[in-house]
Amino acid sequence: MSQNDIRYLTPINIEIRKDKYCRFKKSGIKFIDYKDANFLLKLINEQGKILPRRITGTSAKYQKKVNKAVKRARHIAVLPYVADMMK
């Protein structure tokens, strides 16, 4: 075997990581409308749970606004509290 024929049992772990960014800061969104159900659906999962910051990359300031908007939308029945396979 020559040097170029090195074989590994497991694939080499190459760290390809996307940088997280706050979509609200990037787009310049100041207000999150709780009546816009289509936009809020992007921020919750299939069961209706709010996606955490570590997954969406949202900053803490805007995550609080997202939480408040989703909870208000649930209260006025724009979004359901619990659901099976919403998307």
C-alpha positions as CSV (number, residue, x, y, z in Angstrom):
1,M,0.0,0.0,0.0
2,S,1.2,3.5,-0.8
3,Q,0.5,6.6,1.2
4,N,-2.4,7.6,-0.9
5,D,-4.3,4.4,-0.2
6,I,-5.2,5.1,3.4
7,R,-8.6,3.7,4.3
8,Y,-10.7,4.6,7.3
9,L,-13.3,2.5,9.0
10,T,-15.5,5.5,9.6
11,P,-15.7,8.6,7.4
12,I,-13.6,11.5,8.3
13,N,-15.7,14.0,10.4
14,I,-15.4,17.3,8.5
15,E,-17.1,20.1,10.3
16,I,-19.4,21.7,7.8
17,R,-21.6,24.0,9.9
18,K,-23.9,26.7,8.8
19,D,-23.6,29.9,10.7
20,K,-26.7,30.7,12.6
21,Y,-28.2,34.1,12.1
22,C,-31.2,36.0,13.4
23,R,-33.6,36.2,10.5
24,F,-35.4,39.2,12.1
25,K,-32.2,41.3,12.4
26,K,-31.1,40.4,8.9
27,S,-34.5,41.3,7.4
28,G,-35.0,44.4,9.6
29,I,-38.2,43.1,11.1
30,K,-39.1,45.1,14.2
31,F,-42.6,43.8,15.0
32,I,-43.8,40.2,14.8
33,D,-47.5,40.1,14.0
34,Y,-49.4,37.5,16.0
35,K,-52.3,37.5,13.4
36,D,-50.0,36.2,10.6
37,A,-50.5,32.5,11.0
38,N,-48.4,31.5,8.0
39,F,-45.4,33.2,9.3
40,L,-45.8,31.8,12.8
41,L,-46.1,28.3,11.4
42,K,-42.4,28.5,10.4
43,L,-41.4,29.0,14.0
44,I,-43.3,26.0,15.5
45,N,-42.9,22.3,14.9
46,E,-45.4,19.7,13.8
47,Q,-46.8,19.3,17.3
48,G,-47.3,23.0,17.7
49,K,-44.3,23.5,20.0
50,I,-42.2,26.7,19.7
51,L,-38.8,26.0,18.2
52,P,-35.9,26.9,20.5
53,R,-33.2,29.5,19.7
54,R,-30.5,26.9,19.3
55,I,-32.4,25.5,16.3
56,T,-33.7,28.6,14.7
57,G,-30.7,30.9,15.4
58,T,-33.0,33.7,16.6
59,S,-31.5,36.2,19.0
60,A,-32.9,36.4,22.6
61,K,-34.6,39.7,22.0
62,Y,-36.6,38.4,19.1
63,Q,-37.2,34.9,20.6
64,K,-39.1,36.6,23.4
65,K,-41.2,38.4,20.8
66,V,-41.8,35.2,18.9
67,N,-43.0,33.4,22.1
68,K,-45.4,36.2,22.9
69,A,-46.8,36.3,19.4
70,V,-47.3,32.5,19.3
71,K,-49.0,32.5,22.7
72,R,-51.3,35.4,21.7
73,A,-52.1,33.6,18.4
74,R,-53.0,30.5,20.4
75,H,-55.2,32.6,22.8
76,I,-57.3,34.1,20.0
77,A,-57.5,30.7,18.2
78,V,-55.3,31.6,15.2
79,L,-53.0,28.7,16.1
80,P,-53.9,25.5,18.0
81,Y,-52.4,24.8,21.4
82,V,-51.7,21.1,20.5
83,A,-51.9,19.4,17.2
84,D,-50.8,16.2,15.4
85,M,-48.9,16.8,12.2
86,M,-49.7,20.5,11.6
87,K,-47.4,20.9,8.6
